[in-house]
Amino acid sequence: MMRIRFMYLVLLLFVVTGCSIADKVNDSLNYTEEARSFISNAARLAEQWPALAEKAINDPGARDKLKSELTDMKERILKFNAIEAPAFAKSVHQQLVSYNEKLMQEINVYLEKINNGAIDWKSLKDSPLLDTLKQVTQILDRVQNLAP
């Protein structure tokens, strides 16, 4: 009888431990996918930025698209920064959050200038925002190599 109880206890311990390991793997996959998606969106904006900035000089429709892209990126930043990173990804997440804070400041400046009609559209092509977006995209390799 003692052996049966002991075997049930050992089996229960394996099940509980196995669930914990599965949860950690699932959390790491979720975080990695969220980070990869966020970085891909930043890379897409960085890629489109020069053409959008060039078109915005003379095209009010392109200005609206640029404003929309900045607003969307701002929402993505807020969502990503709120993610709880697993322990093994804390340093990468903190670096992304740091870049995101800088990016958020730059976006807010541009949105304010756009809304006030005080923006120099020609200066957008060489914007520091583009440099910050590129810094975010350079972390992609580190994110893809994360492992618990």
TIVO-2410 file (N, C-alpha, C; in nm, 3 decimals):
# residues 148
REC num residu      c1      c2      c3 atome chaine
REC   1      M   0.081  -0.119   0.000     N      A
REC   1      M   0.000   0.000   0.000    CA      A
REC   1      M   0.087   0.126   0.000     C      A
REC   2      M   0.195   0.124   0.078     N      A
REC   2      M   0.286   0.239   0.084    CA      A
REC   2      M   0.352   0.261  -0.051     C      A
REC   3      R   0.383   0.152  -0.119     N      A
REC   3      R   0.448   0.164  -0.249    CA      A
REC   3      R   0.354   0.231  -0.350     C      A
REC   4      I   0.229   0.198  -0.346     N      A
REC   4      I   0.132   0.256  -0.439    CA      A
REC   4      I   0.118   0.406  -0.413     C      A
REC   5      R   0.109   0.445  -0.287     N      A
REC   5      R   0.101   0.587  -0.253    CA      A
REC   5      R   0.227   0.660  -0.297     C      A
REC   6      F   0.340   0.597  -0.274     N      A
REC   6      F   0.466   0.657  -0.315    CA      A
REC   6      F   0.470   0.675  -0.467     C      A
REC   7      M   0.424   0.575  -0.540     N      A
REC   7      M   0.424   0.583  -0.686    CA      A
REC   7      M   0.328   0.692  -0.733     C      A
REC   8      Y   0.212   0.707  -0.668     N      A
REC   8      Y   0.120   0.814  -0.703    CA      A
REC   8      Y   0.182   0.951  -0.674     C      A
REC   9      L   0.253   0.962  -0.565     N      A
REC   9      L   0.319   1.086  -0.528    CA      A
REC   9      L   0.428   1.121  -0.631     C      A
REC  10      V   0.506   1.022  -0.670     N      A
REC  10      V   0.610   1.044  -0.771    CA      A
REC  10      V   0.546   1.082  -0.905     C      A
REC  11      L   0.441   1.015  -0.944     N      A
REC  11      L   0.370   1.045  -1.068    CA      A
REC  11      L   0.313   1.187  -1.064     C      A
REC  12      L   0.254   1.224  -0.953     N      A
REC  12      L   0.200   1.359  -0.937    CA      A
REC  12      L   0.311   1.463  -0.947     C      A
REC  13      L   0.423   1.436  -0.889     N      A
REC  13      L   0.537   1.527  -0.895    CA      A
REC  13      L   0.584   1.544  -1.038     C      A
REC  14      F   0.590   1.438  -1.115     N      A
REC  14      F   0.630   1.447  -1.256    CA      A
REC  14      F   0.529   1.528  -1.337     C      A
REC  15      V   0.402   1.508  -1.311     N      A
REC  15      V   0.298   1.581  -1.384    CA      A
REC  15      V   0.308   1.730  -1.354     C      A
REC  16      V   0.321   1.765  -1.227     N      A
REC  16      V   0.328   1.906  -1.189    CA      A
REC  16      V   0.455   1.970  -1.245     C      A
REC  17      T   0.567   1.903  -1.235     N      A
REC  17      T   0.693   1.954  -1.288    CA      A
REC  17      T   0.686   1.966  -1.440     C      A
REC  18      G   0.627   1.868  -1.503     N      A
REC  18      G   0.614   1.871  -1.649    CA      A
REC  18      G   0.530   1.989  -1.695     C      A
REC  19      C   0.424   2.019  -1.623     N      A
REC  19      C   0.340   2.134  -1.659    CA      A
REC  19      C   0.418   2.263  -1.645     C      A
REC  20      S   0.498   2.272  -1.541     N      A
REC  20      S   0.578   2.392  -1.520    CA      A
REC  20      S   0.678   2.413  -1.634     C      A
REC  21      I   0.740   2.307  -1.677     N      A
REC  21      I   0.835   2.316  -1.788    CA      A
REC  21      I   0.761   2.353  -1.916     C      A
REC  22      A   0.647   2.293  -1.939     N      A
REC  22      A   0.569   2.324  -2.058    CA      A
REC  22      A   0.524   2.470  -2.057     C      A
REC  23      D   0.486   2.521  -1.940     N      A
REC  23      D   0.447   2.661  -1.929    CA      A
REC  23      D   0.563   2.754  -1.962     C      A
REC  24      K   0.682   2.719  -1.913     N      A
REC  24      K   0.800   2.803  -1.941    CA      A
REC  24      K   0.832   2.805  -2.090     C      A
REC  25      V   0.824   2.690  -2.152     N      A
REC  25      V   0.850   2.682  -2.296    CA      A
REC  25      V   0.745   2.763  -2.371     C      A
REC  26      N   0.619   2.749  -2.332     N      A
REC  26      N   0.511   2.823  -2.396    CA      A
REC  26      N   0.530   2.974  -2.377     C      A
REC  27      D   0.566   3.017  -2.255     N      A
REC  27      D   0.590   3.159  -2.229    CA      A
REC  27      D   0.705   3.211  -2.315     C      A
REC  28      S   0.811   3.132  -2.328     N      A
REC  28      S   0.925   3.178  -2.407    CA      A
REC  28      S   0.889   3.187  -2.555     C      A
REC  29      L   0.809   3.092  -2.604     N      A
REC  29      L   0.766   3.098  -2.743    CA      A
REC  29      L   0.674   3.218  -2.766     C      A
REC  30      N   0.584   3.243  -2.673     N      A
REC  30      N   0.494   3.358  -2.685    CA      A
REC  30      N   0.573   3.488  -2.684     C      A
REC  31      Y   0.666   3.502  -2.591     N      A
REC  31      Y   0.743   3.625  -2.584    CA      A
REC  31      Y   0.826   3.644  -2.711     C      A
REC  32      T   0.892   3.538  -2.754     N      A
REC  32      T   0.975   3.547  -2.874    CA      A
REC  32      T   0.891   3.587  -2.994     C      A
REC  33      E   0.772   3.530  -3.007     N      A
REC  33      E   0.684   3.565  -3.119    CA      A
REC  33      E   0.637   3.710  -3.109     C      A
REC  34      E   0.601   3.754  -2.990     N      A
REC  34      E   0.559   3.894  -2.971    CA      A
REC  34      E   0.673   3.990  -3.006     C      A
REC  35      A   0.793   3.959  -2.959     N      A
REC  35      A   0.908   4.045  -2.986    CA      A
REC  35      A   0.940   4.045  -3.136     C      A
REC  36      R   0.936   3.930  -3.196     N      A
REC  36      R   0.964   3.920  -3.340    CA      A
REC  36      R   0.862   4.000  -3.421     C      A
REC  37      S   0.736   3.990  -3.385     N      A
REC  37      S   0.631   4.064  -3.453    CA      A
REC  37      S   0.651   4.215  -3.437     C      A
REC  38      F   0.682   4.257  -3.315     N      A
REC  38      F   0.705   4.399  -3.290    CA      A
REC  38      F   0.823   4.451  -3.372     C      A
REC  39      I   0.932   4.376  -3.372     N      A
REC  39      I   1.051   4.418  -3.445    CA      A
REC  39      I   1.024   4.419  -3.596     C      A
REC  40      S   0.947   4.324  -3.643     N      A
REC  40      S   0.912   4.321  -3.786    CA      A
REC  40      S   0.832   4.445  -3.826     C      A
REC  41      N   0.741   4.487  -3.739     N      A
REC  41      N   0.665   4.610  -3.766    CA      A
REC  41      N   0.756   4.732  -3.767     C      A
REC  42      A   0.852   4.736  -3.675     N      A
REC  42      A   0.947   4.847  -3.673    CA      A
REC  42      A   1.033   4.846  -3.799     C      A
REC  43      A   1.073   4.729  -3.842     N      A
REC  43      A   1.154   4.718  -3.965    CA      A
REC  43      A   1.075   4.763  -4.087     C      A
REC  44      R   0.947   4.726  -4.090     N      A
REC  44      R   0.861   4.767  -4.202    CA      A
REC  44      R   0.849   4.919  -4.207     C      A
REC  45      L   0.830   4.981  -4.090     N      A
REC  45      L   0.820   5.127  -4.087    CA      A
REC  45      L   0.952   5.191  -4.127     C      A
REC  46      A   1.063   5.136  -4.080     N      A
REC  46      A   1.195   5.190  -4.117    CA      A
REC  46      A   1.217   5.180  -4.268     C      A
REC  47      E   1.171   5.072  -4.327     N      A
REC  47      E   1.186   5.051  -4.471    CA      A
REC  47      E   1.099   5.149  -4.550     C      A
REC  48      Q   0.979   5.174  -4.501     N      A
REC  48      Q   0.886   5.262  -4.571    CA      A
REC  48      Q   0.912   5.410  -4.544     C      A
REC  49      W   0.981   5.439  -4.436     N      A
REC  49      W   0.997   5.577  -4.391    CA      A
REC  49      W   1.049   5.673  -4.498     C      A
REC  50      P   1.160   5.643  -4.566     N      A
REC  50      P   1.211   5.740  -4.665    CA      A
REC  50      P   1.110   5.772  -4.775     C      A
REC  51      A   1.040   5.671  -4.826     N      A
REC  51      A   0.942   5.694  -4.931    CA      A
REC  51      A   0.822   5.773  -4.878     C      A
REC  52      L   0.776   5.738  -4.757     N      A
REC  52      L   0.665   5.812  -4.697    CA      A
REC  52      L   0.703   5.958  -4.675     C      A
REC  53      A   0.823   5.980  -4.624     N      A
REC  53      A   0.869   6.117  -4.599    CA      A
REC  53      A   0.880   6.196  -4.729     C      A
REC  54      E   0.930   6.132  -4.831     N      A
REC  54      E   0.944   6.198  -4.962    CA      A
REC  54      E   0.806   6.236  -5.018     C      A
REC  55      K   0.712   6.143  -5.010     N      A
REC  55      K   0.577   6.171  -5.061    CA      A
REC  55      K   0.505   6.277  -4.978     C      A
REC  56      A   0.533   6.279  -4.848     N      A
REC  56      A   0.464   6.372  -4.758    CA      A
REC  56      A   0.499   6.517  -4.787     C      A
REC  57      I   0.609   6.541  -4.856     N      A
REC  57      I   0.649   6.679  -4.888    CA      A
REC  57      I   0.539   6.749  -4.967     C      A
REC  58      N   0.479   6.678  -5.063     N      A
REC  58      N   0.382   6.741  -5.153    CA      A
REC  58      N   0.242   6.680  -5.149     C      A
REC  59      D   0.226   6.566  -5.083     N      A
REC  59      D   0.100   6.492  -5.090    CA      A
REC  59      D   0.032   6.485  -4.952     C      A
REC  60      P  -0.080   6.557  -4.935     N      A
REC  60      P  -0.151   6.552  -4.807    CA      A
REC  60      P  -0.197   6.410  -4.769     C      A
REC  61      G  -0.229   6.328  -4.868     N      A
REC  61      G  -0.269   6.190  -4.840    CA      A
REC  61      G  -0.154   6.111  -4.779     C      A
REC  62      A  -0.034   6.134  -4.829     N      A
REC  62      A   0.084   6.068  -4.773    CA      A
REC  62      A   0.112   6.118  -4.632     C      A
REC  63      R   0.081   6.244  -4.607     N      A
REC  63      R   0.098   6.299  -4.472    CA      A
REC  63      R   0.005   6.227  -4.374     C      A
REC  64      D  -0.119   6.204  -4.419     N      A
REC  64      D  -0.213   6.131  -4.334    CA      A
REC  64      D  -0.167   5.989  -4.310     C      A
REC  65      K  -0.113   5.925  -4.412     N      A
REC  65      K  -0.061   5.787  -4.397    CA      A
REC  65      K   0.056   5.785  -4.300     C      A
REC  66      L   0.145   5.883  -4.311     N      A
REC  66      L   0.259   5.892  -4.220    CA      A
REC  66      L   0.212   5.911  -4.076     C      A
REC  67      K   0.115   5.998  -4.058     N      A
REC  67      K   0.060   6.021  -3.925    CA      A
REC  67      K  -0.003   5.893  -3.870     C      A
REC  68      S  -0.075   5.823  -3.955     N      A
REC  68      S  -0.138   5.697  -3.915    CA      A
REC  68      S  -0.032   5.593  -3.877     C      A
REC  69      E   0.075   5.583  -3.955     N      A
REC  69      E   0.183   5.489  -3.925    CA      A
REC  69      E   0.247   5.522  -3.790     C      A
REC  70      L   0.268   5.649  -3.764     N      A
REC  70      L   0.328   5.690  -3.636    CA      A
REC  70      L   0.235   5.657  -3.519     C      A
REC  71      T   0.107   5.681  -3.538     N      A
REC  71      T   0.009   5.650  -3.433    CA      A
REC  71      T   0.003   5.500  -3.408     C      A
REC  72      D   0.002   5.422  -3.515     N      A
REC  72      D   0.001   5.275  -3.501    CA      A
REC  72      D   0.127   5.226  -3.429     C      A
REC  73      M   0.241   5.282  -3.464     N      A
REC  73      M   0.366   5.240  -3.400    CA      A
REC  73      M   0.365   5.275  -3.252     C      A
REC  74      K   0.309   5.389  -3.221     N      A
REC  74      K   0.298   5.430  -3.080    CA      A
REC  74      K   0.215   5.328  -3.001     C      A
REC  75      E   0.104   5.283  -3.060     N      A
REC  75      E   0.020   5.182  -2.994    CA      A
REC  75      E   0.094   5.050  -2.978     C      A
REC  76      R   0.170   5.010  -3.081     N      A
REC  76      R   0.247   4.885  -3.072    CA      A
REC  76      R   0.352   4.894  -2.961     C      A
REC  77      I   0.415   5.011  -2.949     N      A
REC  77      I   0.516   5.031  -2.845    CA      A
REC  77      I   0.454   5.013  -2.707     C      A
REC  78      L   0.341   5.078  -2.684     N      A
REC  78      L   0.274   5.068  -2.555    CA      A
REC  78      L   0.238   4.923  -2.522     C      A
REC  79      K   0.186   4.852  -2.622     N      A
REC  79      K   0.148   4.713  -2.603    CA      A
REC  79      K   0.271   4.626  -2.574     C      A
REC  80      F   0.377   4.645  -2.652     N      A
REC  80      F   0.496   4.563  -2.633    CA      A
REC  80      F   0.563   4.591  -2.498     C      A
REC  81      N   0.574   4.717  -2.462     N      A
REC  81      N   0.639   4.752  -2.335    CA      A
REC  81      N   0.567   4.694  -2.215     C      A
REC  82      A   0.437   4.668  -2.229     N      A
REC  82      A   0.358   4.613  -2.118    CA      A
REC  82      A   0.375   4.462  -2.102     C      A
REC  83      I   0.439   4.397  -2.197     N      A
REC  83      I   0.459   4.252  -2.189    CA      A
REC  83      I   0.555   4.220  -2.074     C      A
REC  84      E   0.523   4.114  -2.003     N      A
REC  84      E   0.612   4.064  -1.898    CA      A
REC  84      E   0.707   3.964  -1.962     C      A
REC  85      A   0.832   4.000  -1.970     N      A
REC  85      A   0.932   3.914  -2.034    CA      A
REC  85      A   0.973   3.801  -1.940     C      A
REC  86      P   0.994   3.682  -1.993     N      A
REC  86      P   1.047   3.573  -1.911    CA      A
REC  86      P   1.188   3.608  -1.863     C      A
REC  87      A   1.231   3.544  -1.758     N      A
REC  87      A   1.359   3.577  -1.696    CA      A
REC  87      A   1.476   3.575  -1.795     C      A
REC  88      F   1.479   3.478  -1.883     N      A
REC  88      F   1.591   3.465  -1.975    CA      A
REC  88      F   1.594   3.577  -2.080     C      A
REC  89      A   1.483   3.650  -2.095     N      A
REC  89      A   1.474   3.755  -2.197    CA      A
REC  89      A   1.473   3.895  -2.137     C      A
REC  90      K   1.493   3.906  -2.008     N      A
REC  90      K   1.482   4.036  -1.940    CA      A
REC  90      K   1.576   4.140  -2.000     C      A
REC  91      S   1.701   4.104  -2.025     N      A
REC  91      S   1.797   4.204  -2.074    CA      A
REC  91      S   1.761   4.251  -2.215     C      A
REC  92      V   1.719   4.159  -2.300     N      A
REC  92      V   1.679   4.196  -2.436    CA      A
REC  92      V   1.554   4.283  -2.429     C      A
REC  93      H   1.460   4.244  -2.346     N      A
REC  93      H   1.335   4.321  -2.333    CA      A
REC  93      H   1.366   4.461  -2.282     C      A
REC  94      Q   1.452   4.471  -2.183     N      A
REC  94      Q   1.485   4.602  -2.128    CA      A
REC  94      Q   1.551   4.691  -2.234     C      A
REC  95      Q   1.635   4.633  -2.316     N      A
REC  95      Q   1.698   4.710  -2.423    CA      A
REC  95      Q   1.594   4.758  -2.523     C      A
REC  96      L   1.500   4.671  -2.559     N      A
REC  96      L   1.392   4.711  -2.649    CA      A
REC  96      L   1.305   4.820  -2.587     C      A
REC  97      V   1.275   4.807  -2.460     N      A
REC  97      V   1.194   4.908  -2.392    CA      A
REC  97      V   1.268   5.042  -2.391     C      A
REC  98      S   1.398   5.038  -2.370     N      A
REC  98      S   1.478   5.160  -2.372    CA      A
REC  98      S   1.471   5.228  -2.509     C      A
REC  99      Y   1.489   5.151  -2.615     N      A
REC  99      Y   1.477   5.206  -2.750    CA      A
REC  99      Y   1.335   5.256  -2.775     C      A
REC 100      N   1.238   5.182  -2.724     N      A
REC 100      N   1.098   5.220  -2.743    CA      A
REC 100      N   1.065   5.352  -2.676     C      A
REC 101      E   1.123   5.376  -2.560     N      A
REC 101      E   1.100   5.503  -2.491    CA      A
REC 101      E   1.154   5.619  -2.574     C      A
REC 102      K   1.271   5.600  -2.631     N      A
REC 102      K   1.329   5.702  -2.718    CA      A
REC 102      K   1.242   5.719  -2.843     C      A
REC 103      L   1.200   5.610  -2.901     N      A
REC 103      L   1.115   5.612  -3.019    CA      A
REC 103      L   0.982   5.682  -2.988     C      A
REC 104      M   0.926   5.654  -2.874     N      A
REC 104      M   0.800   5.716  -2.834    CA      A
REC 104      M   0.815   5.868  -2.824     C      A
REC 105      Q   0.925   5.913  -2.767     N      A
REC 105      Q   0.950   6.058  -2.757    CA      A
REC 105      Q   0.958   6.120  -2.897     C      A
REC 106      E   1.031   6.055  -2.986     N      A
REC 106      E   1.045   6.106  -3.122    CA      A
REC 106      E   0.912   6.108  -3.195     C      A
REC 107      I   0.834   6.003  -3.180     N      A
REC 107      I   0.702   5.997  -3.243    CA      A
REC 107      I   0.613   6.109  -3.189     C      A
REC 108      N   0.615   6.129  -3.058     N      A
REC 108      N   0.532   6.235  -3.000    CA      A
REC 108      N   0.570   6.372  -3.054     C      A
REC 109      V   0.700   6.396  -3.071     N      A
REC 109      V   0.745   6.524  -3.127    CA      A
REC 109      V   0.691   6.542  -3.268     C      A
REC 110      Y   0.705   6.438  -3.352     N      A
REC 110      Y   0.658   6.447  -3.490    CA      A
REC 110      Y   0.506   6.461  -3.497     C      A
REC 111      L   0.434   6.386  -3.416     N      A
REC 111      L   0.289   6.398  -3.418    CA      A
REC 111      L   0.243   6.537  -3.374     C      A
REC 112      E   0.310   6.591  -3.274     N      A
REC 112      E   0.277   6.726  -3.229    CA      A
REC 112      E   0.304   6.828  -3.340     C      A
REC 113      K   0.418   6.816  -3.407     N      A
REC 113      K   0.451   6.907  -3.516    CA      A
REC 113      K   0.353   6.892  -3.632     C      A
REC 114      I   0.316   6.769  -3.663     N      A
REC 114      I   0.221   6.745  -3.771    CA      A
REC 114      I   0.085   6.808  -3.736     C      A
REC 115      N   0.041   6.784  -3.614     N      A
REC 115      N  -0.090   6.836  -3.571    CA      A
REC 115      N  -0.092   6.988  -3.567     C      A
REC 116      N   0.021   7.049  -3.536     N      A
REC 116      N   0.030   7.196  -3.530    CA      A
REC 116      N   0.065   7.258  -3.664     C      A
REC 117      G   0.092   7.175  -3.764     N      A
REC 117      G   0.131   7.226  -3.895    CA      A
REC 117      G   0.268   7.290  -3.896     C      A
REC 118      A   0.352   7.252  -3.802     N      A
REC 118      A   0.483   7.315  -3.788    CA      A
REC 118      A   0.598   7.221  -3.826     C      A
REC 119      I   0.571   7.126  -3.911     N      A
REC 119      I   0.675   7.028  -3.944    CA      A
REC 119      I   0.742   7.064  -4.075     C      A
REC 120      D   0.871   7.043  -4.079     N      A
REC 120      D   0.947   7.058  -4.203    CA      A
REC 120      D   0.950   6.919  -4.267     C      A
REC 121      W   0.866   6.899  -4.365     N      A
REC 121      W   0.849   6.767  -4.427    CA      A
REC 121      W   0.978   6.717  -4.490     C      A
REC 122      K   1.060   6.808  -4.540     N      A
REC 122      K   1.185   6.766  -4.604    CA      A
REC 122      K   1.283   6.707  -4.502     C      A
REC 123      S   1.275   6.751  -4.376     N      A
REC 123      S   1.368   6.701  -4.274    CA      A
REC 123      S   1.335   6.558  -4.230     C      A
REC 124      L   1.218   6.509  -4.264     N      A
REC 124      L   1.179   6.375  -4.222    CA      A
REC 124      L   1.266   6.265  -4.282     C      A
REC 125      K   1.319   6.289  -4.402     N      A
REC 125      K   1.398   6.185  -4.468    CA      A
REC 125      K   1.522   6.146  -4.386     C      A
REC 126      D   1.579   6.242  -4.315     N      A
REC 126      D   1.699   6.217  -4.235    CA      A
REC 126      D   1.669   6.222  -4.086     C      A
REC 127      S   1.553   6.178  -4.051     N      A
REC 127      S   1.504   6.186  -3.914    CA      A
REC 127      S   1.580   6.094  -3.819     C      A
REC 128      P   1.604   6.139  -3.695     N      A
REC 128      P   1.662   6.050  -3.595    CA      A
REC 128      P   1.570   5.933  -3.562     C      A
REC 129      L   1.442   5.950  -3.589     N      A
REC 129      L   1.347   5.842  -3.567    CA      A
REC 129      L   1.384   5.719  -3.649     C      A
REC 130      L   1.432   5.741  -3.769     N      A
REC 130      L   1.474   5.631  -3.855    CA      A
REC 130      L   1.592   5.556  -3.793     C      A
REC 131      D   1.685   5.628  -3.733     N      A
REC 131      D   1.799   5.564  -3.667    CA      A
REC 131      D   1.753   5.478  -3.549     C      A
REC 132      T   1.658   5.529  -3.473     N      A
REC 132      T   1.606   5.453  -3.358    CA      A
REC 132      T   1.533   5.328  -3.405     C      A
REC 133      L   1.454   5.340  -3.512     N      A
REC 133      L   1.387   5.222  -3.567    CA      A
REC 133      L   1.489   5.117  -3.609     C      A
REC 134      K   1.598   5.160  -3.668     N      A
REC 134      K   1.702   5.066  -3.711    CA      A
REC 134      K   1.768   4.999  -3.590     C      A
REC 135      Q   1.783   5.072  -3.479     N      A
REC 135      Q   1.839   5.012  -3.358    CA      A
REC 135      Q   1.747   4.902  -3.307     C      A
REC 136      V   1.618   4.927  -3.312     N      A
REC 136      V   1.521   4.826  -3.269    CA      A
REC 136      V   1.532   4.701  -3.357     C      A
REC 137      T   1.543   4.720  -3.487     N      A
REC 137      T   1.546   4.605  -3.578    CA      A
REC 137      T   1.674   4.524  -3.563     C      A
REC 138      Q   1.781   4.586  -3.517     N      A
REC 138      Q   1.908   4.514  -3.501    CA      A
REC 138      Q   1.904   4.413  -3.387     C      A
REC 139      I   1.805   4.419  -3.303     N      A
REC 139      I   1.794   4.326  -3.191    CA      A
REC 139      I   1.729   4.194  -3.234     C      A
REC 140      L   1.678   4.188  -3.355     N      A
REC 140      L   1.606   4.069  -3.402    CA      A
REC 140      L   1.688   3.941  -3.385     C      A
REC 141      D   1.816   3.944  -3.419     N      A
REC 141      D   1.898   3.823  -3.404    CA      A
REC 141      D   1.903   3.777  -3.259     C      A
REC 142      R   1.916   3.872  -3.167     N      A
REC 142      R   1.919   3.834  -3.025    CA      A
REC 142      R   1.787   3.772  -2.983     C      A
REC 143      V   1.677   3.825  -3.032     N      A
REC 143      V   1.545   3.771  -2.997    CA      A
REC 143      V   1.529   3.630  -3.051     C      A
REC 144      Q   1.572   3.608  -3.174     N      A
REC 144      Q   1.558   3.476  -3.234    CA      A
REC 144      Q   1.645   3.371  -3.165     C      A
REC 145      N   1.750   3.414  -3.098     N      A
REC 145      N   1.838   3.319  -3.031    CA      A
REC 145      N   1.806   3.301  -2.883     C      A
REC 146      L   1.697   3.361  -2.837     N      A
REC 146      L   1.658   3.347  -2.696    CA      A
REC 146      L   1.619   3.202  -2.666     C      A
REC 147      A   1.659   3.159  -2.550     N      A
REC 147      A   1.622   3.025  -2.506    CA      A
REC 147      A   1.617   3.023  -2.355     C      A
REC 148      P   1.518   2.954  -2.300     N      A
REC 148      P   1.507   2.947  -2.154    CA      A
REC 148      P   1.618   2.864  -2.092     C      A
***
